[in-house]
Amino acid sequence: MSTTTRTARLAGGLLAGGLLLTACSFTSENVSCSGTTCTATLTGEGAEAEILNQTVTFGGVQDGRASLSVGGASVSCGEGESVAAGPLELSCSGVTDDSVELTARLN
């Protein structure tokens, strides 16, 4: 194996690893990702998180349901429910008066 081939393979592996790490980042709340699945906790109306290259915005809680938007899609979900929102499937694992804990996966 030549040095050029090894360098190209190493660079490709580093690039792929870097893309995986940037698939999920946070702007104001806690976000944790593994592959194409992320968990996040959004607290306070208007909280946003960048998840799998999508901005997820928390609109608050009414009657035990969290209002969320992803791109142009607005949805609501109660604790234990899953909903499709744009390119993401959101599962709400915890809903309180002012926060939502969710898991996001690509549809």
Protein Blocks (a to p, Z undefined) as FASTA:
>chain_A
ZZklmmmmmmmmmmmmmmmmmmpccfkbccddehjaccdddehehiacdeehiacddebj
eehiacddehjbccdddehiacdehjbccddfbdcfkbccdddddZZ
